[in-house]
Amino acid sequence: MQEAREGAIDSWVAIDFETASMRGTPCAIGLVEVEDNQVVGRHAWLIRPPIFEFSGFNVALHGITPEMCADAPTWDDSLSRIIAIAGGRPLVAHNASFDIGVIRDACDAAGLNWPRLNYACTLVISRRIWPGLTTYSLPFVAHLGLSADAHHDAGKDAAMSAAIACAALDAIGSSTLTGLLDHVHAAMGVVEPDRWVGCRSRDDSAAIPTEPSPNAILRPEHPLFGKTIVFTGAISVPRREAQQAAVDRGAIAGKGVTRHTDFLVTGFQDLRKLAQGASKSAKLQKAEALRSSGHSIEVIMESDFVQLLSLDVVDPSSGHRAPSGAQAVT
């Protein structure tokens, strides 16, 4: 039975993590097995994170306390169980860069090699299948008839990711995950012990967008309006889509960092792609140099960029404050 499953391209496993604090601190996991577009198995359990630190914010978000995880399976045991359940099948997650990042960071914290995994991202997929939605956050894919009541429950969030992927398959009349990825011109993500390649569009080389989408509503009070924004590193969606989202808020998408750059959005930095001996991308290095010369450039994470995109109305009296994760390059 296991051998039959491993080769089946129409069989995959949706996955979702909750974390105790930072990304490498999984404290709960949900897995949903899907074959022929039907759920055939569900799994969920608590995890003792490899770094046993719980933030008050995360606990308030998902309700998982240190006491609940004190005697839970370790990350080493949980990873073995994840791999056994997957059985060689691809993983599917919504905003997969986060969930796959949890696996990588938890392995780093526990001193384990990264496993060999293939994966697809329903955030990348849904942006292509259903363009023009107000938001693509997991609990707000309302047109699929999904309930958001259980958001931040790993088992039920994994079920939501599975439902989104199944709905996308139905929307294009495909029966395979690879067929779905081909339809949206995306490549399967890959994790191996010595490398990671994200699930993303295969047309990243497309020209930088300069005009807002036809249905975009520009608001001068938006914190991105009139600002020049540049991206460095790998993010969870095709870079051109992120650039277009910024342009649709009135921003200017830049190719490289200059003294006119206002925001630099940083994603995962693959050290093997940097110059020999470098620990930062050339764009980040240039931003630091410009900062030291008196230019104001804000360096933010992808999650902070998503928060900025969602700010449709800003109180002029309060001014713009960067999201909590924003960093000033010093």
Secondary structure as GFF3:
##gff-version 3
##sequence-region A 1 330
A	DSSP	alpha_helix	2	6	.	.	.	ID=ss1
A	DSSP	beta_strand	11	19	.	.	.	ID=ss2
A	DSSP	beta_strand	26	35	.	.	.	ID=ss3
A	DSSP	beta_strand	38	46	.	.	.	ID=ss4
A	DSSP	alpha_helix	56	62	.	.	.	ID=ss5
A	DSSP	alpha_helix	66	69	.	.	.	ID=ss6
A	DSSP	alpha_helix	75	86	.	.	.	ID=ss7
A	DSSP	beta_strand	91	93	.	.	.	ID=ss8
A	DSSP	alpha_helix	96	110	.	.	.	ID=ss9
A	DSSP	beta_strand	117	121	.	.	.	ID=ss10
A	DSSP	alpha_helix	122	129	.	.	.	ID=ss11
A	DSSP	three_ten_helix	138	140	.	.	.	ID=ss12
A	DSSP	three_ten_helix	142	144	.	.	.	ID=ss13
A	DSSP	alpha_helix	154	172	.	.	.	ID=ss14
A	DSSP	alpha_helix	177	183	.	.	.	ID=ss15
A	DSSP	beta_strand	186	187	.	.	.	ID=ss16
A	DSSP	beta_strand	189	192	.	.	.	ID=ss17
A	DSSP	beta_strand	195	197	.	.	.	ID=ss18
A	DSSP	beta_strand	200	201	.	.	.	ID=ss19
A	DSSP	beta_strand	228	232	.	.	.	ID=ss20
A	DSSP	alpha_helix	239	247	.	.	.	ID=ss21
A	DSSP	beta_strand	252	253	.	.	.	ID=ss22
A	DSSP	beta_strand	263	266	.	.	.	ID=ss23
A	DSSP	three_ten_helix	271	273	.	.	.	ID=ss24
A	DSSP	alpha_helix	282	292	.	.	.	ID=ss25
A	DSSP	beta_strand	298	301	.	.	.	ID=ss26
A	DSSP	alpha_helix	302	310	.	.	.	ID=ss27
A	DSSP	beta_strand	327	328	.	.	.	ID=ss28
###
